[in-house]
C-alpha cells in the first residue's frame, strides 16, 4: 500500500521479508539465485540474463537497515545515503518526487534493485518491491497518465510518454513491466529479456556458472558492479583531454604492461563492526598464469600511474593492496571519498583499468 494512500500521518514501516517467506505457490527459482553470492545478490542475479554486461546490484533494504533509516522521512533518508559508499538504487534521486507526487511506492519500498545491459545492448532495471506495494495500483496509476497499455509475457506493460501528468513516477518509466506475483517491477527496453529469464526461457547470471569465481565466497554484499566482460577502455579517451601527450604516452606504456582481466567486480560489503562498508576489488583472469603476470604490473600502475578519467595519480585518492587467489586478483579498496569506488568500477578506471 502506498504511503501516500495511507489514512494516517505516520510513514509506513518497510517490512524486510526474507525471500523464503514468499508465497508457496511461486516458483522457487523466481525467489532465489542459488550460489551466486548468496542473499539478495543471488536473488537479483537470478532475473538477469546470463549474457548481460555491466550489471549493478544494490541491496537497498540492507543499506537502510545498516544506516538505521528503514522508517526515515525523505529528506533524512536522502541525507543518510548521500554520504554512504553504497547509496541507493536508480530510484533514489526521485524519492521526493515520488513521495510528494502520489506514486504508489518510492525508493524506501525497494528491497533490491538491479540494472544492466541485456542481450542486444538493451538497458534494463528491475526492482524487487516490498510485498505491501500494490503493483496493480501502480499499473492503474501509469495508465491514467496516458501511457499505452498492452501485455508482454503475461504481464501488464505500460509504455510511452505520459500525456496526463506524471502520477509522481520518474520520467524514466517509459517501458514498465509489472509482475505482482513476484513483487517485481521491470523498466527499460531490455525488460522482455528479464521476463524471459524469470520465466526460465533463458539462463540467468545466477545459474549460468559465469560469476561464481568472480564473486568468490563474499557475503553481505550491499553493492555489486560486475563487468562481464571487463570494461577495457584503454587510454584513447584521455589523450588530448585530461593528459598532455607525454602523460598519455607514459600512461599507455603502463597500461600496455597490464594483462586484461576477463571480468571485474566491485563489491561493497557490510563491515562486521560499525555502520560502514568494506570496498573490494576482484579481477578475474583467464587462468592463474595470466593473473600472476598482471599482479606486479598492476601493483606498479596503482603506485605510480595516473587515472584515465582525470590524469591525477591514483595514489592521490586511495590505495588497494592486490593479492592473487588462483586466477583472481583481489584487494580492499581504501578511498578518500565515499562513492568513489562505484565510479571507478563503472568507468573502468583506477584498479579496473585495462
SVG drawing of the C-alpha trace seen along z (x, -y; Angstrom):
<svg xmlns="http://www.w3.org/2000/svg" viewBox="-8 -18 64 42">
<polyline fill="none" stroke="black" stroke-width="0.4" points="0.0,0.0 1.3,-3.4 2.5,-5.8 0.5,-8.5 -2.6,-6.4 -2.5,-5.6 -5.1,-7.5 -2.6,-8.1 0.1,-10.7 3.0,-8.3 5.2,-6.8 4.7,-3.1 7.4,-0.8 9.3,1.1 8.9,4.8 12.1,6.6 10.8,10.1 13.2,12.9 12.6,14.4 11.9,17.8 8.7,16.3 7.1,15.7 4.0,17.5 4.3,21.3 2.8,21.3 5.6,19.3 8.3,21.0 11.4,21.5 13.7,20.1 11.8,16.8 13.0,16.1 16.5,17.4 19.6,17.3 21.4,20.3 25.1,20.0 25.8,16.7 26.9,14.7 24.1,15.6 21.3,13.5 19.7,10.7 22.6,10.6 21.8,14.1 18.1,13.2 18.8,10.2 21.2,12.0 18.5,14.7 16.5,12.2 19.5,11.0 20.0,12.7 23.3,14.7 24.8,12.6 24.2,9.2 27.0,6.8 28.0,4.2 25.5,5.3 24.9,3.3 23.0,4.6 22.0,2.6 20.6,4.4 18.7,1.3 17.0,3.0 20.4,3.9 21.7,0.4 18.7,-1.1 19.0,1.4 22.7,0.7 22.2,-3.1 19.1,-2.9 16.8,-4.6 14.2,-2.0 11.5,-4.3 13.1,-7.7 11.4,-10.7 12.5,-11.5 15.0,-14.3 16.6,-12.3 16.8,-9.3 18.4,-11.1 20.9,-12.8 22.0,-9.5 22.5,-7.7 24.2,-10.7 27.2,-10.3 27.3,-6.5 29.6,-4.5 26.7,-2.4 23.9,-4.9 20.7,-3.8 19.1,-2.4 18.4,-4.5 15.1,-5.5 16.8,-7.3 17.1,-10.5 13.3,-10.5 12.5,-9.9 11.0,-13.3 9.2,-13.4 7.6,-10.0 6.8,-10.6 5.2,-14.0 3.7,-13.2 1.4,-10.4 3.2,-7.4 2.2,-4.1 5.8,-3.4 9.2,-5.0 12.8,-4.2 12.1,-3.2 9.8,-0.4 12.6,1.3 14.1,4.5 16.8,4.7 17.4,3.2 19.5,4.4 20.3,2.7 22.4,3.7 22.5,4.2 20.6,7.2 21.4,9.1 21.3,6.8 22.6,3.8 19.2,3.2 19.3,1.5 17.0,2.6 16.3,2.1 14.5,4.4 13.2,3.8 12.0,6.3 9.5,4.3 8.1,4.7 5.1,7.1 2.9,4.2 3.3,2.3 0.2,2.7 1.6,3.2 -1.9,3.4 -2.3,-0.2 1.0,-1.1 -0.3,0.1 -3.5,-1.8 -1.7,-5.0 0.6,-4.7 -2.4,-4.0 -4.1,-7.2 -1.1,-9.3 -1.9,-8.4 0.7,-5.7 -0.1,-2.9 -1.0,0.4 -0.7,3.9 0.5,7.3 4.0,8.8 4.8,12.3 1.6,12.3 2.4,9.1 1.0,5.6 3.2,3.4 2.9,-0.4 4.9,-2.4 5.4,-5.8 5.4,-9.3 2.7,-10.4 0.2,-12.9 -1.9,-13.5 0.7,-14.3 3.3,-12.0 1.4,-10.5 4.5,-11.1 6.5,-8.5 10.0,-9.0 10.3,-10.2 12.5,-7.1 9.4,-4.9 8.9,-4.7 8.7,-0.9 7.3,0.7 6.5,4.3 4.7,5.4 4.8,8.9 2.7,8.7 3.1,12.4 6.9,11.8 6.7,8.2 8.8,7.3 8.8,4.1 11.0,4.0 11.8,1.0 13.6,0.3 13.7,1.8 15.6,4.9 12.5,5.7 11.3,8.6 14.7,10.3 14.4,10.1 10.9,11.6 12.2,14.4 14.9,15.1 12.4,15.0 10.2,17.5 13.2,19.9 13.3,19.5 16.9,18.4 19.8,18.8 20.3,16.2 23.7,14.9 22.9,16.7 22.5,20.1 25.0,19.9 28.2,20.5 29.6,17.2 30.0,15.3 30.9,17.9 34.7,17.5 34.4,13.7 32.3,13.3 34.1,15.9 32.6,16.5 31.9,12.8 29.0,12.4 26.7,9.5 27.1,7.7 25.2,4.4 26.5,3.1 28.0,5.2 29.2,3.8 30.1,6.6 32.0,6.1 31.3,9.2 33.4,8.9 35.8,6.4 35.3,2.8 38.6,2.2 38.7,-1.4 42.5,-1.9 43.8,-5.4 42.5,-6.6 39.7,-8.7 42.1,-10.5 44.6,-11.6 44.2,-15.3 41.9,-15.9 43.0,-15.4 46.5,-14.3 49.4,-16.0 50.8,-14.0 53.8,-13.0 51.5,-11.9 49.3,-9.9 52.3,-8.1 53.6,-7.2 50.2,-6.0 49.8,-4.0 53.1,-2.2 52.0,-1.4 48.6,-0.1 50.2,2.0 52.0,3.9 48.8,4.9 47.0,8.2 43.3,7.5 41.0,9.5 38.1,11.4 35.7,10.0 35.8,7.4 33.8,6.9 33.5,4.1 31.8,5.3 30.8,3.2 30.1,5.4 28.8,4.6 31.6,4.2 31.4,6.7 31.6,3.8 30.2,0.3 27.9,-1.2 30.3,-1.4 31.2,0.9 34.4,2.6 35.0,2.0 36.5,4.9 38.1,5.2 38.1,8.5 39.7,9.1 39.2,12.5 41.7,13.7 41.7,16.4 44.0,18.6 46.5,18.5 49.4,17.6 47.6,14.5 46.7,13.4 50.3,13.7 51.6,11.8 49.1,9.0 49.8,8.8 53.2,6.9 52.3,4.7 49.1,3.7 50.7,3.0 53.2,0.7 50.5,-1.1 48.5,-1.7 51.5,-3.0 52.9,-5.2 50.3,-5.6 47.6,-8.2 43.9,-7.7 42.4,-7.8 39.5,-9.9 41.4,-12.8 45.1,-12.4 45.7,-12.5 47.7,-9.8 45.5,-7.0 47.6,-7.3 46.1,-10.8 42.6,-9.4 43.2,-6.0 45.0,-2.7 44.4,1.0 46.8,3.9 46.2,6.6 46.9,10.2 46.3,13.3 43.9,16.1 44.2,18.5 43.0,16.7 41.6,13.8 43.3,10.6 41.6,9.2 42.1,6.4 40.4,3.9 39.9,0.5 40.7,-2.4 39.4,-5.7 39.2,-9.3 35.7,-9.9 32.5,-7.8 31.1,-6.5 34.4,-6.8 34.7,-3.0 31.4,-2.9 32.6,-5.5 35.9,-3.7 34.2,-0.4 31.6,-2.0 34.3,-3.9 36.9,-1.2 39.5,-3.4 41.9,-3.0 42.3,0.7 39.9,1.6 42.0,0.1 42.8,2.3"/>
</svg>
